[in-house]
Amino acid sequence: SPPAALMSVLATQELLLENILECIPVGEFAVIQPLSDEFCLVLGYLLTWKLTLAFFKAASSQLRVLYSQYLRRTKSLNKLLYHLFRLMPENPVISGPTSEVPNKDTKTFFTEELHLDVK
């Protein structure tokens, strides 16, 4: 079933991310260069989580119980939080001309929509 395949992909990506981030302690953040192999792996991991949460939201209550048991057993939520805390910059300001001038409309990764273009 798709959710089983999705969980398999998630488990594989967790291992890859752990290999990338293992030397970064929680509290410090990893600098991932845009469009690098690491960037693509991190983006894939985060998009897999987005899809996992969409499945979770659309599932029946019985399936939600099974999904949550799986995520708890595999410690996937714990891993997600560890990865996020190592990926989140201390100051998430988007670099560029608009962020160089301090004002109340500073753009951050949390206020701007991410546009993904497949090429």
C-alpha positions as CSV (number, residue, x, y, z in Angstrom):
1,S,0.0,0.0,0.0
2,P,1.2,3.6,-0.6
3,P,1.5,4.4,3.2
4,A,3.8,1.3,3.7
5,A,6.0,2.5,0.7
6,L,6.0,6.0,2.1
7,M,7.1,4.7,5.5
8,S,9.9,2.8,3.8
9,V,11.1,5.9,2.0
10,L,10.9,7.9,5.2
11,A,13.1,5.3,7.0
12,T,15.7,5.4,4.3
13,Q,15.7,9.2,4.3
14,E,16.1,9.3,8.1
15,L,19.3,7.2,7.7
16,L,20.7,9.5,5.0
17,L,19.9,12.6,7.0
18,E,21.5,11.1,10.1
19,N,24.7,10.5,8.1
20,I,24.7,14.2,7.0
21,L,23.8,15.7,10.4
22,E,25.4,13.3,12.9
23,C,28.3,15.6,13.8
24,I,26.0,18.6,14.4
25,P,24.8,18.8,18.0
26,V,21.3,20.0,18.7
27,G,21.5,23.7,19.4
28,E,23.9,24.3,16.5
29,F,22.7,24.4,12.9
30,A,24.0,22.8,9.7
31,V,24.7,25.0,6.8
32,I,23.3,23.3,3.7
33,Q,24.3,24.8,0.4
34,P,21.4,25.4,-2.0
35,L,21.1,22.8,-4.8
36,S,23.8,20.6,-3.3
37,D,23.2,16.8,-2.9
38,E,22.6,17.4,0.8
39,F,20.1,20.1,0.0
40,C,18.2,17.7,-2.3
41,L,18.2,15.0,0.4
42,V,17.0,17.4,3.1
43,L,14.2,18.7,0.8
44,G,13.2,15.2,-0.1
45,Y,13.0,14.3,3.6
46,L,10.9,17.3,4.5
47,L,8.6,16.7,1.5
48,T,8.2,13.1,2.5
49,W,7.1,14.3,6.0
50,K,4.6,16.7,4.4
51,L,3.1,13.8,2.4
52,T,3.1,11.6,5.6
53,L,1.2,14.3,7.5
54,A,-1.3,14.6,4.5
55,F,-1.9,10.8,4.6
56,F,-2.3,11.0,8.4
57,K,-4.8,13.9,8.1
58,A,-6.9,12.0,5.5
59,A,-6.8,8.7,7.3
60,S,-9.6,7.1,9.3
61,S,-9.3,7.1,13.1
62,Q,-8.3,3.4,13.0
63,L,-5.5,4.1,10.5
64,R,-4.3,7.1,12.5
65,V,-3.8,4.8,15.5
66,L,-1.8,2.4,13.3
67,Y,0.3,5.3,11.8
68,S,0.9,6.9,15.2
69,Q,2.0,3.5,16.7
70,Y,4.4,3.0,13.8
71,L,5.8,6.5,14.2
72,R,6.2,6.0,17.9
73,R,7.8,2.6,17.5
74,T,10.3,3.8,14.9
75,K,10.9,7.1,16.8
76,S,10.4,9.0,13.6
77,L,8.9,12.0,15.3
78,N,11.8,12.2,17.6
79,K,14.2,12.0,14.6
80,L,12.2,14.7,12.8
81,L,12.5,17.1,15.7
82,Y,16.3,16.4,16.1
83,H,16.7,17.0,12.3
84,L,14.6,20.2,12.4
85,F,16.5,21.6,15.3
86,R,19.8,21.0,13.5
87,L,18.5,22.4,10.2
88,M,16.8,25.5,11.5
89,P,19.0,28.6,11.4
90,E,19.4,30.8,14.4
91,N,18.1,33.7,12.4
92,P,15.9,32.5,9.5
93,V,16.0,35.7,7.5
94,I,16.0,35.3,3.7
95,S,19.1,36.8,2.3
96,G,18.8,39.4,-0.5
97,P,18.2,43.1,-1.0
98,T,15.0,43.2,1.1
99,S,16.6,41.6,4.2
100,E,19.6,44.0,4.2
101,V,17.4,47.0,5.2
102,P,16.1,46.3,8.7
103,N,12.3,46.9,8.9
104,K,9.2,45.3,10.3
105,D,8.6,43.5,7.0
106,T,11.7,41.4,7.1
107,K,11.2,38.2,5.1
108,T,11.9,34.9,6.8
109,F,11.6,31.3,5.8
110,F,8.5,31.2,8.0
111,T,6.6,34.1,6.4
112,E,7.3,33.4,2.7
113,E,5.9,30.6,0.6
114,L,8.4,28.2,-1.0
115,H,8.0,27.9,-4.8
116,L,9.3,24.6,-6.1
117,D,10.0,24.4,-9.8
118,V,10.7,21.0,-11.3
119,K,13.2,21.3,-14.1
